[in-house]
Amino acid sequence: MDNHIDSPDYGQIKIADEVVGIIAGLAATEVPGVAGMSGGLAGGIAEILGRKNLSKGVKVEVGEREAAVDLFIIVEYGAKIPDVSWQIQESVKKAIETMTGLKVVEVNIHIQGVNIDKDNKEEEFPHRVK
């Protein structure tokens, strides 16, 4: 489904739902504490999507003037999930409204997993016996 914006002087502007999803995914992954978008669970472990597949971790519902967004997120270990979630909501809302002119009525965050980077853990605790 495409979003139609009337431009009385020149015609219509159509924004595909996937474009709104990409904007949301990019805005979300720029928030500190976000490891990436989740493509779902594979074998009980959340799959982190690469930048080319960001819209797969986003579900959007776009009306004529409004949009609702669901984001499936993997956070970094140690991140404060409520704070990160609020920052994602603010960032995504601002990005979509600025770029498309749509009013964002909902940004729902679904935390799908926690990313534990083993290399960083060894640097933080160099005294550990291997």
C-alpha positions in Angstrom: 0.0 0.0 0.0 1.3 3.4 -0.9 0.8 6.6 1.0 -0.6 9.4 -1.2 0.1 13.0 -0.4 -1.9 15.6 -2.4 0.1 18.3 -4.0 -2.6 20.5 -5.6 -0.3 22.3 -7.9 1.6 19.4 -9.4 -0.1 16.1 -8.6 0.3 13.3 -6.1 3.4 12.1 -4.1 3.3 8.3 -3.3 5.5 7.0 -0.5 5.7 3.2 -0.3 5.2 1.6 3.1 8.6 0.0 2.8 10.2 3.5 2.5 8.6 4.4 5.9 9.9 1.1 7.3 13.5 1.9 6.1 13.3 5.4 7.6 12.2 3.9 10.9 14.8 1.2 10.9 17.7 3.6 10.1 16.5 6.0 12.8 16.2 3.2 15.4 19.7 1.7 14.7 21.3 5.1 15.2 20.2 5.1 18.9 23.0 4.2 21.3 22.3 0.8 22.9 20.6 -0.6 19.8 22.6 -3.6 18.5 20.3 -3.9 15.5 16.9 -4.9 14.1 15.6 -8.4 14.6 14.5 -10.5 11.7 12.8 -12.9 14.0 13.8 -15.9 16.1 16.0 -18.7 14.6 16.5 -21.6 17.0 15.4 -19.5 19.9 18.0 -16.8 19.2 17.1 -13.4 17.7 18.6 -12.8 14.3 20.3 -9.4 13.7 19.5 -8.0 10.3 22.1 -6.2 8.2 21.5 -2.6 7.0 20.2 -3.8 3.7 17.3 -5.7 5.4 16.3 -3.1 8.1 12.7 -2.9 6.9 12.2 -6.6 7.8 12.5 -5.7 11.4 9.8 -3.0 11.1 6.1 -3.3 10.6 4.3 -0.2 9.5 0.7 0.7 9.0 0.2 3.8 6.9 -3.0 5.7 6.5 -3.7 8.8 4.4 -2.1 11.1 7.0 -1.0 8.9 9.9 1.4 6.0 10.5 1.9 3.4 13.2 5.2 1.6 13.6 6.3 -1.6 15.3 10.0 -2.2 15.7 11.7 -5.5 16.5 14.9 -4.6 18.3 18.0 -6.3 19.7 19.7 -4.2 22.4 23.3 -4.2 23.6 24.0 -5.9 26.9 24.0 -3.4 29.7 21.7 -0.9 28.0 18.8 0.6 30.0 15.9 -0.8 28.0 13.3 1.8 29.0 15.7 4.7 28.2 16.8 3.1 24.8 13.1 2.4 23.9 12.1 6.0 24.6 15.0 7.3 22.5 14.0 5.0 19.7 10.4 6.2 19.8 11.5 9.9 19.7 14.0 9.3 16.9 11.7 7.3 14.7 8.8 9.7 15.2 10.9 12.7 14.3 12.5 11.0 11.3 9.2 9.8 9.8 7.4 13.1 10.4 10.2 15.2 9.1 10.8 13.1 5.9 7.3 12.2 5.0 4.9 14.7 6.6 2.9 11.8 8.1 1.8 12.1 11.7 3.2 9.2 13.7 0.5 8.0 16.2 2.4 4.9 17.6 5.9 3.6 17.8 5.7 0.2 19.5 9.0 -1.4 20.6 9.5 -5.2 20.8 12.7 -6.2 22.4 13.7 -9.5 20.8 17.1 -10.1 22.2 20.3 -8.9 23.9 23.6 -8.7 22.0 26.6 -9.9 24.1 29.8 -9.0 22.3 32.5 -11.4 23.6 35.4 -9.2 22.5 34.2 -6.3 24.6 33.7 -8.6 27.7 37.4 -9.7 27.6 38.5 -6.1 27.4 36.3 -5.1 30.4 37.5 -8.0 32.5 41.2 -8.7 31.4 41.9 -10.4 34.8 39.6 -13.3 34.0 41.3 -16.7 33.6 40.7 -18.1 30.1 
